[in-house]
Amino acid sequence: MKESFKQLDSKVRSKEQLNRLLKINGNKKFTLTTFVNPFSYNVLCAEPSLIQAMDIILSDGSLHKTLHNLFHENKVDRVSFDFSSIASEVLAQAAERQAKVVLIGAKPGLVDIAKSNFEKMYPGLNVVYTHHGYFENEQHREQVINQADQCKPEIVIVGMGTPYQEHFLVEYSQKANNACQLFTCGGFIEQSSIKADYYHPLIKKLGLRWLQRAIMHSHVRNRLIRDYPIFVLKYCYTHVRRK
């Protein structure tokens, strides 16, 4: 597990490094980007092959960012795929250059509501394919990948939760023919079906996104109570020993 921690930490990068990587790769190859927070950190560490498959990992949350910067020389910023961070940039740039976008995730029906909200926020946004994040079997997954790939997207955004979304990114990059930028987005698609800009402006200003999610969603409260303290203890113990 220590090696998994080290492997994951080595792939955590800043927003500037992400932009540089996307500029270098363009659409010449698949670029797999995911995000790590106190819940997903240990989940990803349990699957080293997923960490290895990612091109870049971003720090999703102030707690992880603070601990990472405490123990590592490569300082990073908080970067999330939501409207408090890079989602607005990705979608705005996609609309500006008419890039083809695929949305996959959330419960049946919600992804199309999110698509409608995005199109209102970003006139000209070209969402060419949507599908919910639930598959009956492997054949169904492959069918969705093939249908999405036939649309020749330049950006694919996947929200299924960790590790399912990371597995999907890897499978997509292995089976699709048209290279593109692949992003995980956690609950972003489902949140955007509830409200286009999910977070209250004051919440974003004060950096209390975790509090709004905890109030609105029981699974977030459970993570805060159970998973976050375990993450802090395990992370600090492992990195102090490594020092």
C-alpha positions in Angstrom: 0.0 0.0 0.0 2.9 2.4 0.7 4.0 2.1 -2.9 0.4 2.9 -4.0 0.6 6.1 -1.9 3.8 7.1 -3.5 2.6 6.3 -7.0 -0.6 8.4 -6.5 1.3 11.3 -4.8 3.7 11.4 -7.8 0.8 12.0 -10.2 -0.9 14.8 -8.3 -0.4 18.0 -10.3 -1.5 21.6 -10.5 -4.0 23.2 -12.8 -1.1 24.9 -14.7 0.4 21.4 -15.3 -2.9 20.1 -16.5 -3.3 23.0 -19.0 0.3 22.3 -20.2 -0.4 18.6 -20.7 -3.7 19.2 -22.6 -2.0 21.7 -24.9 0.9 19.3 -25.6 -1.4 16.3 -26.3 -4.2 18.2 -28.0 -6.4 15.5 -29.6 -3.5 13.5 -30.8 -3.8 11.0 -28.0 -6.1 10.1 -25.1 -5.5 12.2 -22.0 -7.0 10.7 -18.8 -7.6 13.2 -15.9 -9.1 12.3 -12.6 -9.4 14.0 -9.2 -8.5 12.8 -5.7 -10.1 13.7 -2.3 -10.1 12.2 1.2 -12.6 9.6 0.2 -11.2 8.5 -3.2 -7.6 8.6 -2.1 -7.7 5.2 -0.3 -10.1 3.8 -3.0 -7.5 4.6 -5.7 -4.6 3.3 -3.6 -6.3 0.0 -3.5 -6.2 -0.2 -7.3 -2.7 0.7 -8.4 -3.4 -0.1 -12.1 -6.0 2.8 -12.1 -3.4 5.2 -10.8 -0.9 4.1 -13.4 -3.4 4.5 -16.2 -4.2 8.2 -15.3 -2.1 10.9 -17.1 -2.7 13.4 -14.3 -4.5 13.5 -11.0 -5.7 16.8 -9.4 -6.4 17.6 -5.8 -10.1 17.9 -5.3 -10.5 19.5 -1.9 -8.8 21.8 0.6 -8.0 19.1 3.1 -6.1 16.9 0.6 -4.4 19.9 -1.0 -3.2 21.1 2.5 -1.8 17.7 3.4 -0.2 17.1 0.1 1.5 20.5 0.2 2.7 19.8 3.8 4.5 16.6 2.8 5.6 17.3 -0.8 7.7 19.7 -2.7 5.5 19.9 -5.7 2.9 22.3 -4.4 -0.6 22.1 -5.9 -3.9 24.0 -5.8 -7.4 22.8 -5.3 -8.9 21.8 -8.7 -12.4 20.3 -9.0 -14.6 19.5 -11.9 -17.4 21.8 -10.9 -18.4 25.4 -11.4 -16.2 26.6 -8.5 -13.2 25.4 -10.5 -12.4 24.1 -14.0 -15.8 22.9 -15.2 -16.7 26.4 -16.3 -13.5 26.7 -18.2 -13.8 23.4 -19.9 -17.4 24.0 -21.0 -16.9 27.6 -22.0 -13.8 26.8 -24.2 -15.7 23.8 -25.7 -18.6 26.1 -26.6 -16.2 28.7 -28.0 -14.5 26.3 -30.4 -17.5 24.1 -31.0 -15.8 21.1 -29.6 -17.9 17.9 -29.5 -18.7 16.9 -25.9 -20.0 13.6 -24.5 -21.6 13.4 -21.0 -21.9 10.1 -19.3 -23.1 9.7 -15.7 -25.8 10.2 -13.1 -29.1 8.4 -12.8 -31.3 7.8 -15.9 -32.9 11.0 -17.1 -30.7 13.4 -15.0 -27.9 13.6 -17.5 -30.2 15.1 -20.1 -31.4 17.7 -17.6 -27.8 18.6 -16.9 -27.1 18.8 -20.6 -30.1 21.3 -21.0 -28.8 23.4 -18.1 -25.2 23.5 -19.6 -26.6 24.5 -23.0 -28.4 27.4 -21.4 -25.3 28.5 -19.6 -23.0 28.1 -22.6 -24.8 28.9 -25.9 -23.3 27.0 -28.7 -22.2 24.1 -26.5 -22.2 21.0 -28.7 -23.1 18.0 -26.6 -23.3 15.2 -29.2 -24.0 12.2 -26.9 -25.4 11.5 -23.4 -25.9 8.4 -21.4 -26.6 7.7 -17.7 -23.9 6.0 -15.6 -25.6 2.6 -15.1 -24.9 -0.4 -17.3 -26.6 -3.7 -17.4 -23.5 -5.6 -18.3 -20.1 -5.4 -20.1 -21.8 -5.5 -23.5 -23.9 -2.5 -22.6 -20.8 -0.6 -21.6 -19.1 -1.4 -24.8 -22.2 -0.3 -26.8 -22.1 3.1 -25.0 -18.4 3.5 -25.7 -18.9 2.6 -29.4 -21.9 5.0 -29.7 -20.0 7.8 -28.1 -16.9 7.2 -30.1 -18.8 7.3 -33.4 -19.7 10.9 -32.6 -16.0 11.7 -32.6 -15.9 13.7 -29.4 -13.1 15.9 -28.4 -14.1 16.0 -24.7 -15.7 13.1 -22.7 -16.9 13.9 -19.2 -17.7 10.9 -16.9 -19.4 11.1 -13.5 -19.9 7.7 -11.8 -18.0 8.0 -8.5 -14.6 6.4 -7.8 -13.5 3.8 -8.9 -16.2 3.2 -11.5 -15.5 6.4 -13.4 -11.8 5.7 -13.6 -12.4 2.2 -14.8 -14.7 3.6 -17.5 -12.0 6.1 -18.6 -9.5 3.4 -19.0 -11.9 1.1 -20.9 -12.9 4.0 -23.2 -9.3 4.9 -24.0 -8.6 1.2 -24.8 -11.7 0.6 -27.1 -12.4 4.0 -28.7 -10.7 5.0 -31.9 -10.9 8.8 -31.7 -8.5 10.4 -29.3 -10.0 12.9 -26.9 -9.7 14.5 -23.5 -11.2 12.3 -20.8 -12.3 13.8 -17.4 -14.0 12.3 -14.4 -16.4 14.6 -12.6 -17.8 12.7 -9.6 -21.3 14.0 -8.8 -21.1 17.0 -11.1 -23.6 15.8 -13.7 -26.2 14.9 -11.1 -25.6 18.1 -9.1 -26.1 20.1 -12.3 -29.4 18.4 -12.9 -30.6 19.8 -9.5 -29.4 23.3 -10.3 -27.3 24.6 -13.2 -24.8 26.2 -10.8 -25.1 23.8 -7.9 -23.2 25.8 -5.2 -24.5 29.0 -3.6 -22.3 32.0 -4.4 -21.6 32.6 -0.7 -20.7 28.9 -0.2 -18.1 29.2 -3.1 -16.8 32.4 -1.7 -16.2 31.0 1.8 -14.9 27.6 0.5 -17.7 25.7 2.2 -18.7 23.4 -0.7 -18.3 20.4 1.6 -20.9 21.9 4.1 -23.5 22.4 1.4 -23.0 18.8 0.1 -23.2 17.5 3.7 -26.5 19.3 4.3 -28.0 18.1 1.1 -26.7 14.5 0.9 -26.5 11.8 3.6 -23.7 9.9 1.9 -21.5 13.0 2.1 -22.3 13.3 5.8 -21.3 9.7 6.3 -18.0 10.2 4.4 -17.2 13.3 6.6 -17.8 11.4 9.8 -16.3 8.0 8.8 -13.9 8.3 5.9 -12.2 11.7 6.3 -10.8 11.1 9.8 -9.4 7.7 8.7 -7.9 9.4 5.7 -6.1 12.1 7.8 -4.7 9.5 10.2 -3.5 7.1 7.6 -2.1 9.8 5.3 -0.2 11.5 8.1 1.1 8.2 9.6 2.3 7.0 6.2 4.0 10.2 5.2 5.6 10.8 8.5 7.1 7.3 8.4 8.3 7.9 4.9 10.1 11.0 6.0 
